[in-house]
Amino acid sequence: MRMVFTAAPDEVFYPARDRLVEAFDRWARRQRRTVDPFVVEVLIEHRWDAGDGILCRWHPADLREALLDWFPRKVTMPPGEWQAVVPTVHAFVDFLFTEDLADLRCAEPDHLHAALDTLAGDFDVAMSDPSRYGLAKFWGMQMLAADVDPADPPAAERYINDVRAGRITVDQELLDQVMANHLTAADDERPQPLPLVAMPEDATLARFAAESVTLARIQRFAHWATPGRTLTATGRLRLADARELISLLDVADVVDPQIGGKVFTTKSSEELYETSVVFAWARSARVVRVVKGQLVPVKSATKLLADPLALAHRVFEAFFSLGEAVCGSGYAESMIRWRFDEVTFALLMGLYLAQGEVDTADLEEIAFRVAEDTMVVDLGSPHADIWRRQCDNDVHRLLTQLHLLGAITLNDRQAQLTRLGTGLVAGHLRREGITVPTWQDMLDETAEVVITAAADAPPPARDDLLTGWCQRHPDTASADLHALARRTDDRAHRTLAQAYARKAGRTTNRHLQGLSSTP
């Protein structure tokens, strides 16, 4: 029987939940244990929906959170049924261990039973306290108290209509508290877990960073600024300096371009797009600064400039503030400039979650949806196409800069995070306090957790993970995978477990043969 459902979709989880609950109910009958299957149903659904989806691994803290917070807040049950909850969870613990479903990281059954005994009294108090209810449960319990079945839509609608008409009164102070609970719970909802990523070692990331076009340009720009460079009265690069930088930075800008036989005089360095982006980026990354009209290097950045990976992280963080430089300004600007940080993050997360190539048309759509909120324009008018083209153009500019940084690969139709880009996005997420799961984290996990993660991964990543896991556990990998293959009712998981059990077994046999032949 499958027991790990981390990030599993509804169509996978719910049929498996029903099979598990039915198996528990059959077991309880054989054991002559009085249980309420509904309790286990909502318990494991909560673990899947709001937890890690590992139904075979429980600790006292998990039971405490479920019984003293989740049940009082969310689970609508008549008071006469509350007394069956804790005994049913006791039985579920025994079921997991007697049926060999608990995994190696599950707390010992004695510890779980002791925790349940300790919180039994608190559970009754919590379930009896309506101030703990969530909004849906509040109305459900109100209906039950009035002999109205909340599962009967017409009856529930009549009850709500009576409340609205004043024919039924409710405790307004209590309802206010319940509303506060509802809003607090919404704020505390845990985001969906991020997918596992293969995180290169820092030495590898540093090597990729050393090959970055943008980082090389910023390093050269900072060195060029070392004597101090006078800026214009408006704080821009002088045109003569910009001419020098075009060659030094190896950018495509042209001073006084000739188009159709006509020369267009460059009047300001602002017209030199790529040079202006490097200038703005170096300032935002704090490797240069302006002092009394002079552009000078930041002394404390000297060490940073010599460390490609540290510089890459600094420059990547600075990119989120480059809306004006990357998108440009003027009458025909797109609205992406004003939400550049949000658009950039949305595009990077789209690439991070995809873990593969993404059509640039899809990225353009994501960016437009983010920017759309600020557009004071009728999207049904002919002007909407103009706004969309401007946004698409700025998405191309944004992606081009990430490509020059080395964070993505890019062609006319698709983009994909590079290994450096994966490392930079992961670093950004961690600095925001977000947990970033990696393949390396999985190497010490149990067989089913690893198989579940590998089953949804692209084939190369799947093989890397399972091969690495088998190598980490040479003495037990084959037996653990064979045991999982016998137990699970998930065909894909069984096939994968069997394949790598055989592979691990062959590796172990070769290792033992090598030991036996050693004099």
C-alpha positions in Angstrom: 0.0 0.0 0.0 1.3 3.4 -1.0 1.9 5.7 2.1 3.7 8.8 0.7 1.7 11.4 -1.1 3.9 14.5 -1.1 2.4 17.0 -3.6 0.2 14.2 -5.0 -2.7 15.4 -7.1 -6.3 14.9 -6.0 -6.9 12.1 -8.5 -4.0 10.1 -7.0 -4.6 10.9 -3.3 -8.3 10.4 -2.8 -8.7 6.9 -4.2 -5.6 5.9 -2.2 -7.0 7.5 0.9 -10.2 5.5 0.5 -8.2 2.2 0.1 -6.2 3.0 3.2 -9.2 3.8 5.3 -11.0 0.7 4.1 -7.9 -1.4 5.0 -7.8 0.2 8.5 -11.5 -0.5 9.0 -11.1 -4.2 8.0 -8.1 -4.5 10.4 -10.1 -2.9 13.2 -12.9 -5.3 12.8 -10.5 -8.3 12.9 -9.0 -6.8 16.0 -12.4 -6.1 17.5 -11.5 -2.4 17.9 -14.3 0.1 17.9 -13.2 2.9 15.6 -14.6 5.8 13.5 -13.1 5.5 10.0 -14.1 9.2 9.3 -11.5 10.2 11.9 -8.7 8.5 10.0 -10.0 9.9 6.7 -9.8 13.5 7.8 -6.5 12.9 9.7 -4.6 11.6 6.7 -6.3 14.1 4.4 -5.0 16.9 6.6 -1.5 15.4 6.5 -1.6 15.4 2.7 -3.3 18.8 2.2 -1.4 20.8 4.8 1.6 18.7 5.7 4.2 16.6 3.9 1.9 13.8 2.7 4.0 11.2 4.5 1.2 9.1 6.0 3.6 6.4 7.5 5.5 8.9 9.7 4.0 10.4 12.8 5.4 12.2 15.8 3.8 13.5 18.9 3.9 17.0 17.5 1.9 15.9 14.5 -0.8 14.4 16.6 -0.9 17.4 18.9 -1.3 19.8 15.9 -4.0 17.6 14.3 -6.1 17.0 17.4 -5.7 20.3 19.3 -5.8 22.7 16.3 -7.1 21.1 13.1 -10.0 19.1 14.5 -11.3 21.9 16.7 -10.9 24.4 13.9 -12.1 22.5 10.9 -13.7 19.1 11.6 -17.5 19.3 12.1 -18.7 16.4 14.3 -21.7 16.1 16.6 -20.5 16.2 20.3 -21.6 12.6 20.7 -18.9 11.5 18.3 -16.0 13.3 19.8 -15.3 10.5 22.3 -14.3 8.1 19.4 -11.6 10.4 18.0 -8.6 9.7 20.3 -9.3 5.9 20.6 -9.5 5.8 16.8 -6.1 7.5 16.5 -4.7 5.0 19.0 -6.0 2.2 16.8 -4.5 3.8 13.7 -1.1 3.9 15.3 -1.4 0.2 16.1 -2.5 -0.5 12.5 0.5 1.2 11.0 2.9 -0.8 13.1 1.2 -4.2 13.0 0.7 -4.0 9.2 4.4 -2.9 8.8 3.3 0.5 7.2 5.1 2.8 9.6 8.5 4.0 8.2 11.9 4.0 9.9 11.5 7.7 10.9 8.1 7.3 12.6 8.1 7.7 16.4 7.9 4.5 18.4 4.3 3.4 19.1 4.8 3.8 22.9 5.7 7.4 22.4 2.7 8.1 20.2 0.3 6.3 22.5 1.7 8.3 25.5 1.2 11.5 23.6 -2.4 10.6 22.8 -3.1 9.8 26.4 -1.6 13.2 27.5 -3.7 15.3 25.1 -7.0 13.4 25.4 -8.3 15.8 28.0 -7.1 18.9 26.1 -8.8 17.5 23.0 -12.2 17.4 24.7 -11.7 21.0 25.9 -10.6 22.2 22.5 -13.5 20.6 20.7 -16.0 22.2 23.2 -14.6 25.7 22.7 -16.5 27.4 19.8 -14.0 30.3 19.9 -11.5 27.9 18.2 -13.8 27.2 15.3 -13.1 28.1 11.7 -15.8 29.9 9.8 -17.2 26.8 8.0 -17.2 24.7 11.2 -19.0 27.5 13.1 -21.9 27.5 10.7 -21.9 23.7 10.5 -22.1 23.4 14.3 -24.8 26.0 14.5 -26.8 24.0 12.0 -26.3 20.7 13.9 -27.4 22.4 17.1 -30.6 23.5 15.3 -31.1 19.9 13.9 -30.2 21.0 10.4 -28.0 18.7 8.3 -25.1 20.8 6.9 -24.7 18.3 4.1 -28.3 19.0 2.9 -27.9 22.1 0.6 -31.6 23.1 0.6 -31.8 22.8 4.4 -28.5 24.7 4.9 -29.7 27.4 2.5 -33.0 27.8 4.4 -31.1 28.1 7.7 -28.7 30.8 6.3 -31.7 32.7 4.9 -33.3 32.6 8.3 -30.1 34.0 9.9 -30.0 36.8 7.4 -33.6 37.7 7.9 -33.1 37.8 11.7 -35.3 34.9 12.4 -32.4 33.1 13.9 -29.9 34.9 16.1 -26.2 34.2 16.6 -23.7 35.3 19.1 -22.1 38.2 17.3 -19.1 38.4 19.6 -18.4 34.7 19.0 -18.8 35.2 15.3 -16.3 38.0 15.3 -13.8 35.8 17.0 -14.5 33.0 14.5 -13.9 35.5 11.6 -10.6 36.5 13.2 -9.7 32.9 13.4 -10.6 32.5 9.7 -8.5 35.4 8.6 -5.5 34.3 10.8 -5.7 30.8 9.4 -5.7 32.1 5.9 -2.6 34.1 6.6 -0.9 31.1 8.2 -1.6 28.7 5.3 1.5 27.0 4.3 2.5 27.4 0.6 2.8 24.3 -1.6 6.2 22.7 -1.3 8.7 23.5 -4.0 9.9 20.7 -6.3 13.2 19.0 -5.6 16.1 20.4 -7.5 19.6 19.1 -8.3 21.8 21.7 -6.6 25.3 21.9 -8.0 28.2 22.3 -5.5 29.5 25.9 -4.9 32.7 25.1 -6.8 30.6 24.1 -9.8 28.4 27.2 -9.5 31.5 29.4 -9.2 32.9 27.9 -12.4 29.7 28.8 -14.2 29.7 32.3 -12.7 33.2 32.8 -14.0 31.9 32.3 -17.5 29.1 34.9 -17.1 29.1 37.7 -19.7 27.3 40.1 -17.3 29.6 39.5 -14.4 32.7 40.0 -16.6 31.2 43.3 -17.8 30.5 44.5 -14.2 34.0 43.5 -13.1 35.6 45.5 -16.0 33.2 48.4 -15.4 34.2 48.6 -11.7 37.9 48.5 -12.6 37.4 51.2 -15.2 35.8 53.4 -12.6 38.8 53.0 -10.2 40.3 56.5 -10.8 36.9 58.1 -10.4 34.8 59.2 -13.4 32.9 62.5 -13.7 29.2 62.1 -14.5 27.0 64.6 -16.2 24.8 67.0 -14.3 21.9 64.6 -14.6 24.0 61.7 -13.2 24.6 59.9 -16.4 27.8 58.7 -18.0 29.5 61.3 -20.2 29.3 60.4 -23.9 33.1 60.2 -24.3 33.3 57.7 -21.4 30.4 55.7 -22.9 32.3 55.5 -26.2 35.2 54.0 -24.3 33.0 51.6 -22.4 31.3 50.2 -25.6 34.6 48.6 -26.6 35.7 47.7 -23.1 32.5 46.0 -22.2 32.0 44.4 -25.7 28.4 45.6 -26.0 26.4 46.1 -29.2 25.7 49.8 -28.7 26.6 52.2 -31.5 27.3 55.9 -31.2 25.9 58.0 -34.0 24.3 55.1 -35.8 23.7 55.2 -39.5 20.3 54.0 -40.7 19.3 54.0 -44.3 22.2 56.3 -45.2 21.3 58.8 -42.6 23.4 59.4 -39.4 21.5 59.8 -36.2 23.5 61.8 -33.7 23.8 60.2 -30.2 23.1 63.1 -27.7 23.3 61.2 -24.4 24.7 58.0 -23.0 21.1 57.2 -22.0 20.5 56.2 -25.7 23.1 53.5 -25.4 21.0 50.7 -24.0 23.4 48.0 -23.1 26.0 50.4 -21.6 23.3 52.0 -19.5 22.1 48.6 -18.2 25.6 47.7 -17.1 26.0 51.1 -15.4 22.7 50.8 -13.5 23.4 47.2 -12.6 26.8 47.9 -11.2 25.4 50.7 -9.1 22.5 48.6 -7.9 24.9 45.8 -7.0 26.9 48.3 -4.9 30.2 47.7 -6.6 30.3 51.4 -7.7 28.7 54.5 -6.2 28.3 58.2 -6.9 30.1 60.7 -4.6 29.8 64.4 -5.4 29.2 63.8 -9.1 32.0 61.3 -9.4 31.5 57.6 -10.1 33.9 55.6 -7.9 34.3 52.0 -6.9 33.1 50.7 -3.6 36.2 49.8 -1.6 34.4 47.1 0.4 33.4 45.4 -2.9 37.0 44.6 -3.9 36.9 41.1 -2.4 33.4 40.5 -3.8 34.6 41.3 -7.3 37.2 38.6 -7.0 34.7 36.0 -6.0 32.5 35.0 -9.0 29.9 33.1 -7.1 29.4 35.8 -4.4 29.3 38.4 -7.1 26.7 36.4 -9.0 24.4 36.3 -6.0 24.8 40.1 -5.4 24.2 40.9 -9.0 21.2 38.6 -9.2 19.6 40.3 -6.2 20.3 43.7 -7.8 18.5 42.7 -11.0 15.1 42.9 -9.4 15.5 46.7 -9.1 16.5 47.4 -12.7 13.0 48.0 -14.2 13.8 51.5 -15.6 17.2 50.4 -17.0 16.0 47.2 -18.6 12.6 48.4 -19.8 13.6 51.9 -20.6 11.4 55.0 -20.0 9.4 57.4 -22.1 6.0 57.7 -23.5 5.8 54.2 -25.1 7.1 52.3 -22.1 5.2 49.2 -21.0 3.8 48.7 -17.5 6.3 45.9 -16.7 8.7 48.6 -15.6 6.5 49.5 -12.7 6.2 45.9 -11.5 9.6 44.7 -12.7 10.5 42.9 -9.5 7.2 41.0 -9.4 7.3 40.1 -13.0 11.0 38.9 -12.7 10.1 36.8 -9.7 7.1 35.3 -11.5 9.1 34.4 -14.6 11.9 32.9 -12.6 9.5 30.8 -10.5 7.8 29.6 -13.6 11.1 28.4 -14.9 12.1 27.0 -11.5 8.9 25.0 -11.1 9.0 23.7 -14.7 12.5 22.3 -14.3 12.8 22.2 -18.0 12.2 24.3 -21.1 9.3 26.8 -21.1 7.8 28.5 -24.1 8.6 32.2 -24.2 5.0 32.7 -25.2 4.0 31.3 -21.9 6.4 33.5 -20.1 5.0 36.5 -21.9 1.5 35.5 -20.8 2.7 35.3 -17.1 4.3 38.7 -17.3 1.3 40.3 -18.9 -1.0 38.9 -16.2 1.2 40.3 -13.5 1.5 43.7 -15.1 -2.2 43.8 -16.1 -3.3 44.9 -12.7 -1.7 48.3 -13.2 -3.0 49.0 -16.7 -5.5 51.7 -16.8 -6.7 50.8 -20.2 -9.7 48.9 -21.7 -8.2 45.6 -22.7 -11.0 45.2 -25.2 -9.9 48.2 -27.1 -7.5 48.3 -30.1 -4.9 49.8 -27.8 -4.7 46.5 -25.9 -2.6 45.0 -28.6 -0.1 47.8 -28.4 0.2 47.4 -24.6 0.6 43.6 -25.1 3.4 44.1 -27.7 5.2 46.5 -25.4 5.0 44.1 -22.5 6.2 41.2 -24.7 9.2 43.3 -25.9 10.1 44.0 -22.3 9.9 40.4 -21.4 12.4 39.7 -24.2 14.7 42.4 -22.8 14.3 40.9 -19.3 15.1 37.4 -20.4 18.0 38.6 -22.5 19.6 40.1 -19.5 19.1 36.9 -17.5 20.7 35.0 -20.4 23.7 37.3 -20.4 24.0 36.7 -16.6 24.1 33.0 -17.3 20.9 32.3 -15.4 18.9 31.0 -18.3 19.3 29.5 -21.8 17.3 31.4 -24.3 16.3 31.1 -28.0 13.4 32.5 -30.0 10.8 30.1 -28.6 12.0 28.7 -25.3 13.9 29.5 -22.1 15.2 27.3 -19.3 17.1 27.8 -16.1 20.7 26.9 -16.2 22.4 25.2 -13.3 23.8 28.6 -12.2 20.3 30.0 -12.5 18.9 27.2 -10.3 21.5 28.0 -7.7 20.8 31.8 -7.9 17.0 31.3 -7.6 17.5 28.8 -4.7 19.8 31.3 -2.9 17.2 34.1 -3.4 14.4 31.9 -1.9 16.5 30.9 1.1 17.3 34.5 1.8 13.5 35.1 1.8 13.2 32.4 4.4 11.8 29.7 2.1 12.8 26.1 2.4 14.4 24.8 -0.8 14.4 21.0 -1.0 17.2 19.5 -3.0 18.1 16.1 -4.3 20.9 16.0 -1.9 18.4 16.3 1.0 16.8 13.1 -0.2 19.9 10.8 0.1 19.2 10.1 3.7 15.5 9.6 3.3 13.6 6.3 3.4 12.9 4.2 0.3 9.3 5.2 -0.3 10.0 8.9 0.1 12.8 8.7 -2.4 10.8 6.6 -4.9 7.9 9.0 -4.7 10.1 12.0 -5.5 11.9 10.2 -8.2 8.8 9.0 -9.9 7.8 12.5 -10.8 11.2 13.6 -11.9 12.7 13.8 -15.4 14.5 10.6 -16.3 18.1 11.9 -15.9 17.3 13.5 -12.5 15.4 10.3 -11.5 18.4 8.1 -12.2 20.8 10.5 -10.5 18.7 10.5 -7.3 18.1 6.8 -7.1 21.6 5.9 -8.0 23.0 8.3 -5.4 20.5 6.9 -2.8 21.5 3.3 -3.5 25.2 4.3 -3.2 24.5 6.0 0.1 22.9 2.8 1.4 24.8 0.0 -0.1 23.9 -2.6 2.6 20.2 -2.0 2.7 19.0 -0.3 -0.5 18.2 -3.5 -2.4 16.2 -5.1 0.5 14.4 -1.8 1.3 13.4 -1.4 -2.4 12.2 -5.0 -2.7 10.1 -4.6 0.5 8.6 -1.4 -0.9 7.8 -3.1 -4.2 6.0 -5.9 -2.4 4.0 -3.5 -0.2 3.0 -0.6 -2.5 -0.2 -0.6 -4.6 1.2 2.0 -6.9 2.3 0.3 -10.1 4.7 3.0 -11.2 6.4 3.0 -7.8 6.6 -0.8 -7.8 8.2 -0.9 -11.2 10.7 1.8 -10.3 11.5 0.1 -6.9 12.0 -3.3 -8.5 14.3 -1.9 -11.2 16.6 -0.1 -8.8 16.5 -2.9 -6.3 18.0 -5.2 -8.9 20.5 -2.5 -9.8 21.5 -2.0 -6.1 21.7 -5.8 -5.7 24.1 -6.2 -8.6 26.3 -3.4 -7.1 26.3 -5.1 -3.7 27.2 -8.4 -5.2 30.1 -6.9 -7.1 31.3 -5.2 -3.9 31.1 -8.5 -1.9 32.9 -10.4 -4.7 35.6 -7.8 -4.6 36.0 -8.2 -0.8 36.1 -12.0 -1.1 38.9 -11.9 -3.7 41.0 -9.6 -1.6 44.0 -11.5 -0.1 
